[in-house]
Amino acid sequence: MIIPCYDEKELRLTLQDLYPCATPKTKTLVAVIINSSVRSGREVVLQNRRTYEEVIEFAAENNTDTLRFFPLIFENLPRKHAGVGLARKIGMDLAVEHFLLTQNPEGIIISLDADCTVSPNFLTGISAAYRQTDKLCYTVQNFRHRVENNDPQLENAIRQYEQYIRYFSQMLRFVGFPYYLHTIGSAFSVAADAYVRVGGMGRQQGGEDFYFLQKVFALGRAEKLDHVFVYPMARHSDRIPFGTGPALQKIMGEPDGQMKTYHFDSFLALKEFFDLRQSFFKQDTEFIKQKISLLHPAIIEFSEKSDVLSGIEDSNRNSATYPAFEKRFFHHFNAFKIIKYLNSTHQKFFQYDNLSRQIEKSIGLF
């Protein structure tokens, strides 16, 4: 298990919550990657060093044959890459190296954050998923945030944000996108083999979980563990450019306190396009152009600006069968392109609207 840790004063809560978890027969090593950059202030560095000593002490008191805690500290990481992505990458790369040295081809890497508590079945639930499903590549755990200081305004914002995460995932599934599971850095695990196959974790200073999981999703072989929970802390944060912290600040900055999100109709338009993908297989360019020309104006304009046609042509050129075509189609029309479509078309064709209204429109679809 890999836990990135930067200037965390309450890490012990996370460790104390992991300790009483039911443990699987396989051994679990919890590696805490305590990190700071060349830009980190003196107080951050000192706090990190205190945390390192605290983990050493905790490990000495609580390590068992099946569950061990181990801290690693990295200081003066380069300005360009330092952040949660690099810390997660360092830990996960070391995990792969450990599995190689111990000749464990079935190693599992669990991703967690330093502000989380977990359900009692956290370790056994993840382990059981890999035992019960042959060649499983990854799991996605369930989540519910805890609220810092029981702040009612923060509580309102985080519950909306959780609804948004689930709404967005459901709408991706509705339009036919195969990789619709949520991407939360503290709520996934990955087989070491799958981690290597996709080139490992990126060094992004925010959103590294999203970028990494989009690569892993394409491998297939997933389990969504609804009964296994992570409980991250909802709190104000400006450490990363996007994610939970910035989203909470934006929601609380709305005059009515209501989160605004992508309009339901924008997903309907996208679904019309995705529903045509089978008809595009092994068809000539003029036929495909004609099909697209009958779609919503938002799709037509986005197709022209983003060279959608070339992606379909490439998928046809390099696919002998329809399943191969579909996989390559969604390689071109991936989550990044979907978000690009949503952002660009909400400037002209659709209006951002209250999340609650859009959720109401989606009721009954699933």
Solvent accessible surface area in square Angstrom, and as a share of the most:
residue,aa,sasa,rsa
1,M,17,0.08
2,I,4,0.02
3,I,0,0.00
4,P,10,0.06
5,C,1,0.01
6,Y,69,0.26
7,D,34,0.18
8,E,11,0.05
9,K,138,0.59
10,E,105,0.47
11,L,3,0.02
12,R,77,0.28
13,L,90,0.45
14,T,3,0.02
15,L,3,0.01
16,Q,84,0.37
17,D,44,0.23
18,L,1,0.00
19,Y,89,0.34
20,P,98,0.62
21,C,8,0.05
22,A,57,0.44
23,T,51,0.30
24,P,15,0.09
25,K,200,0.85
26,T,89,0.52
27,K,162,0.69
28,T,17,0.10
29,L,73,0.36
30,V,0,0.00
31,A,11,0.08
32,V,0,0.00
33,I,0,0.00
34,I,0,0.00
35,N,6,0.03
36,S,2,0.01
37,S,15,0.10
38,V,85,0.49
39,R,145,0.53
40,S,21,0.14
41,G,41,0.40
42,R,177,0.65
43,E,115,0.52
44,V,25,0.14
45,V,29,0.17
46,L,47,0.24
47,Q,13,0.06
48,N,1,0.00
49,R,118,0.43
50,R,116,0.42
51,T,1,0.00
52,Y,63,0.24
53,E,104,0.47
54,E,68,0.30
55,V,0,0.00
56,I,75,0.38
57,E,93,0.42
58,F,5,0.02
59,A,10,0.07
60,A,90,0.70
61,E,113,0.50
62,N,27,0.14
63,N,48,0.24
64,T,56,0.33
65,D,116,0.60
66,T,47,0.27
67,L,3,0.02
68,R,120,0.44
69,F,3,0.01
70,F,102,0.42
71,P,4,0.02
72,L,50,0.25
73,I,56,0.28
74,F,58,0.24
75,E,58,0.26
76,N,107,0.55
77,L,22,0.11
78,P,70,0.44
79,R,151,0.55
80,K,161,0.68
81,H,39,0.17
82,A,12,0.09
83,G,21,0.20
84,V,43,0.25
85,G,0,0.00
86,L,18,0.09
87,A,0,0.00
88,R,5,0.02
89,K,49,0.21
90,I,31,0.16
91,G,1,0.01
92,M,0,0.00
93,D,55,0.28
94,L,71,0.35
95,A,17,0.13
96,V,20,0.12
97,E,89,0.40
98,H,83,0.37
99,F,30,0.13
100,L,131,0.65
101,L,139,0.69
102,T,75,0.44
103,Q,158,0.70
104,N,60,0.31
105,P,114,0.71
106,E,146,0.65
107,G,3,0.03
108,I,48,0.25
109,I,1,0.01
110,I,15,0.08
111,S,0,0.00
112,L,0,0.00
113,D,38,0.19
114,A,4,0.03
115,D,28,0.14
116,C,0,0.00
117,T,26,0.15
118,V,11,0.06
119,S,10,0.06
120,P,105,0.66
121,N,46,0.23
122,F,0,0.00
123,L,3,0.02
124,T,38,0.22
125,G,8,0.08
126,I,1,0.01
127,S,11,0.07
128,A,21,0.16
129,A,8,0.06
130,Y,33,0.13
131,R,163,0.60
132,Q,141,0.63
133,T,31,0.18
134,D,104,0.54
135,K,166,0.71
136,L,8,0.04
137,C,6,0.03
138,Y,9,0.03
139,T,0,0.00
140,V,0,0.00
141,Q,0,0.00
142,N,25,0.13
143,F,1,0.01
144,R,118,0.43
145,H,8,0.04
146,R,63,0.23
147,V,18,0.10
148,E,57,0.26
149,N,136,0.70
150,N,131,0.67
151,D,45,0.23
152,P,111,0.70
153,Q,102,0.45
154,L,2,0.01
155,E,61,0.27
156,N,68,0.35
157,A,0,0.00
158,I,0,0.00
159,R,50,0.18
160,Q,15,0.07
161,Y,27,0.10
162,E,6,0.03
163,Q,93,0.42
164,Y,43,0.17
165,I,23,0.12
166,R,93,0.34
167,Y,3,0.01
168,F,28,0.12
169,S,18,0.12
170,Q,79,0.35
171,M,0,0.00
172,L,9,0.04
173,R,134,0.49
174,F,34,0.14
175,V,0,0.00
176,G,27,0.26
177,F,2,0.01
178,P,62,0.39
179,Y,37,0.14
180,Y,65,0.25
181,L,26,0.13
182,H,19,0.09
183,T,31,0.18
184,I,28,0.14
185,G,4,0.04
186,S,2,0.01
187,A,1,0.01
188,F,1,0.00
189,S,0,0.00
190,V,0,0.00
191,A,15,0.12
192,A,8,0.06
193,D,77,0.40
194,A,1,0.01
195,Y,5,0.02
196,V,88,0.51
197,R,138,0.51
198,V,23,0.13
199,G,61,0.58
200,G,4,0.04
201,M,4,0.02
202,G,22,0.21
203,R,112,0.41
204,Q,62,0.27
205,Q,68,0.30
206,G,5,0.05
207,G,10,0.09
208,E,5,0.02
209,D,24,0.13
210,F,39,0.16
211,Y,77,0.29
212,F,1,0.01
213,L,0,0.00
214,Q,19,0.09
215,K,87,0.37
216,V,0,0.00
217,F,2,0.01
218,A,38,0.29
219,L,47,0.23
220,G,29,0.28
221,R,124,0.45
222,A,39,0.30
223,E,61,0.27
224,K,99,0.42
225,L,10,0.05
226,D,77,0.40
227,H,111,0.50
228,V,0,0.00
229,F,56,0.23
230,V,0,0.00
231,Y,62,0.24
232,P,10,0.06
233,M,46,0.21
234,A,0,0.00
235,R,63,0.23
236,H,98,0.44
237,S,30,0.19
238,D,125,0.65
239,R,117,0.43
240,I,48,0.25
241,P,99,0.62
242,F,97,0.40
243,G,26,0.25
244,T,42,0.24
245,G,7,0.07
246,P,30,0.19
247,A,19,0.15
248,L,0,0.00
249,Q,83,0.37
250,K,150,0.63
251,I,4,0.02
252,M,36,0.16
253,G,61,0.59
254,E,38,0.17
255,P,139,0.88
256,D,80,0.42
257,G,18,0.18
258,Q,60,0.26
259,M,21,0.09
260,K,69,0.29
261,T,4,0.02
262,Y,23,0.09
263,H,31,0.14
264,F,18,0.08
265,D,60,0.31
266,S,0,0.00
267,F,0,0.00
268,L,69,0.34
269,A,4,0.03
270,L,8,0.04
271,K,58,0.24
272,E,88,0.39
273,F,8,0.03
274,F,1,0.01
275,D,83,0.43
276,L,37,0.19
277,R,44,0.16
278,Q,123,0.55
279,S,40,0.26
280,F,0,0.00
281,F,44,0.18
282,K,113,0.48
283,Q,78,0.35
284,D,95,0.49
285,T,47,0.27
286,E,118,0.53
287,F,72,0.30
288,I,1,0.00
289,K,100,0.43
290,Q,106,0.47
291,K,60,0.25
292,I,14,0.07
293,S,59,0.38
294,L,132,0.66
295,L,24,0.12
296,H,62,0.28
297,P,77,0.48
298,A,0,0.00
299,I,4,0.02
300,I,48,0.24
301,E,42,0.19
302,F,18,0.08
303,S,11,0.07
304,E,132,0.59
305,K,155,0.66
306,S,17,0.11
307,D,89,0.46
308,V,3,0.02
309,L,35,0.17
310,S,47,0.30
311,G,6,0.05
312,I,0,0.00
313,E,45,0.20
314,D,25,0.13
315,S,0,0.00
316,N,17,0.09
317,R,172,0.63
318,N,83,0.42
319,S,5,0.03
320,A,94,0.73
321,T,74,0.43
322,Y,49,0.18
323,P,96,0.61
324,A,45,0.35
325,F,0,0.00
326,E,49,0.22
327,K,118,0.50
328,R,89,0.33
329,F,0,0.00
330,F,3,0.01
331,H,125,0.56
332,H,52,0.23
333,F,7,0.03
334,N,43,0.22
335,A,2,0.02
336,F,76,0.32
337,K,48,0.20
338,I,4,0.02
339,I,50,0.26
340,K,117,0.49
341,Y,2,0.01
342,L,0,0.00
343,N,62,0.32
344,S,45,0.29
345,T,5,0.03
346,H,10,0.04
347,Q,152,0.68
348,K,132,0.56
349,F,58,0.24
350,F,14,0.06
351,Q,131,0.58
352,Y,105,0.40
353,D,28,0.14
354,N,20,0.10
355,L,4,0.02
356,S,57,0.36
357,R,119,0.43
358,Q,0,0.00
359,I,43,0.22
360,E,112,0.50
361,K,93,0.39
362,S,5,0.03
363,I,130,0.66
364,G,71,0.69
365,L,68,0.34
366,F,108,0.45
